[in-house]
């Protein structure tokens, strides 16, 4: 015998498969597996809405709740009440869905993914057994038109996966994981709370706003925490923020693991902690940190816990004093609080959710639930809710409660106009809240920045000190009122965050605040070494020297050609192209200098485009001269008039046409996705590589590819013309120069791709210089040799004579 253990997601998948198989099996009945899932709250209607909440933290708590003190989750019970209130308003409305009654089925999944899948299937297909012999199909239309919930991201992902094939929308009020915006995986998921895609970026900007460049981080070890922290870390690095540690935490972690987290915080030098934690995880963590009295840290929090009054009331050791973070903007729903305070137990049987709520609120038992061993007093059902102060009567979660309210109204507006899709609703609630969804199914991202301020009475106020609006232009999204902030240990001044005396970071800056009462940090940090190919290092000096040497040699050759411009060897084969070729070679040598030095926005755009255009100009001239050799030979054939079609004008136009194509490629590259300066912090652990990112890799390789195409065409034509008779033939030297050129750039590709950091830049410079020197030496130096050392060969008779060796010179 053996026992197979499955994780909750695995168990949920097995349940789904069993249900599908039982529907397709050749049996008399199409039936579910296990006991039917019954809603905790239900009411019939002409159109049914489903809802999935977690009234209990575990299924065991729910099963045992009537044998011991109940553990009802007041937060989710508030969410359910908001849904009932919205449905009641809509049913009583004469403008929205007139004459149609909305009903509901509300389930408790106790935070379980497996139960969430079972409940989603129950809402989709119902609980009835259907005979396959009857006319009713096993697969039927959804029992509900929409599902509201779930509160957490991970259960919402499982439920949305099940709902997708049925096209039943799931609208969550508090599932914020950015992964849920992926419409390929979750096509029917929407939410009335912003995605963490924006919250993570806002948190990074908030931390950088206060000059905190050395921080620690704790995240929930689930989809919400891991995805959110990954985005925060990426944005923090771009803003010059270093993370000393980033540790995962889950409320069910072992005592040893929690102890290790506590030890990491104690031994760390950073005094700012970014907590991307769910509410329940934060409650457990605060309990543990309180035991060790870890006070004096500046906490930065997410919307999950930063404005929760229950978390504040649990913080009896002032661990979180002065915490700052993002919250959903404050909201008000007229009439909702009065509706909630009017809750009454439906019956005194002790078996329904309202009875459990009542017994939890007043720590009493209805008579039918009292046992002989029970010491609790008896409930009368007439107790006064207004005299109770707890998380249910506290309305600090009204922004989230309002999200449930808006989800129900979004459904009603979509149903009101059956042709209008739910994703396209756009309306305002009676209290002025604007409701609509983006293409990803998310609402507009707006947050309030709240600061914890503890009164002398030990009550924590959540004070709004700023705003974040993702719809505004970059640089204007974050607004913080620094003067009204209260920091850790109830200080009115920004804390001197103790950065270590030596740590390596992207950008190191002293702590600062715009507040006049700010304290400046005295500690300094050691910057990571910025690595780039500079003019000061040996490699940079050698490459610069080679570039200037090539430029000088090209100018000298141009001067020689100009001095002897009327001689036959210079006048041969279009001297105009020769001077244009020398000009383009000069630019080729000089453009290599743009690759040396610290990358900037302009140098990144200039270096590749200047290289591409100058090299095409150069190769176009060589290609023109090669074609001239072929045409000149064909012109000697009897009756040929080919030179009429490839004279000096046509040669100029061909060079211009080839070059303009490269100019067009470069313009498209710079317009669509230009190169830009980039800080590579991943390649080397203790250094930052300053480099130019390509922007569009397609644009870069298009430029290189076009140069290679012209070079190959030039090599091909020169190769075919290499054995043509006549002293006029220079094709052999062009062939050799193009062979060098192509060899250099073919070896460049693997060397460039595999070279790290500044060495890839050096490889590209070397390729530019080597190919430029190859063209200069092979094409021009033989001519200079004849002009300067063999002037007797530089005659018209020698140029046109046959049988005269041309080993020492090349007519151009």
MOFENZI-V200630 format. One record per helix or strand. SS is the DSSP state (H for helix, E for strand). FROM is the first residue (numbers start at 1). TO is the last residue. If there is no record, write none. Layout:
BEGIN
ss=SS from=FROM to=TO
ss=SS from=FROM to=TO
END
This chain:
BEGIN
ss=H from=8 to=24
ss=E from=29 to=30
ss=E from=41 to=43
ss=E from=47 to=53
ss=E from=56 to=56
ss=H from=59 to=64
ss=E from=72 to=72
ss=H from=74 to=91
ss=E from=102 to=108
ss=H from=113 to=125
ss=E from=130 to=131
ss=E from=146 to=149
ss=H from=153 to=164
ss=E from=169 to=172
ss=H from=178 to=181
ss=E from=189 to=191
ss=H from=196 to=209
ss=E from=214 to=220
ss=H from=223 to=238
ss=E from=242 to=249
ss=H from=255 to=267
ss=E from=272 to=276
ss=H from=279 to=292
ss=E from=298 to=301
ss=H from=309 to=314
ss=E from=324 to=328
ss=H from=336 to=340
ss=H from=353 to=362
ss=E from=364 to=365
ss=H from=367 to=369
ss=E from=377 to=378
ss=H from=385 to=387
ss=H from=398 to=416
ss=H from=422 to=424
ss=E from=426 to=428
ss=E from=434 to=436
ss=E from=446 to=454
ss=E from=460 to=469
ss=E from=478 to=480
ss=H from=482 to=484
ss=H from=488 to=490
ss=E from=504 to=505
ss=E from=526 to=527
ss=E from=529 to=531
ss=H from=538 to=563
ss=H from=568 to=571
ss=H from=575 to=595
ss=H from=601 to=635
ss=H from=642 to=644
ss=H from=648 to=673
ss=E from=676 to=680
ss=E from=687 to=693
ss=H from=697 to=720
ss=H from=731 to=754
ss=H from=758 to=789
ss=H from=791 to=793
ss=H from=796 to=800
END
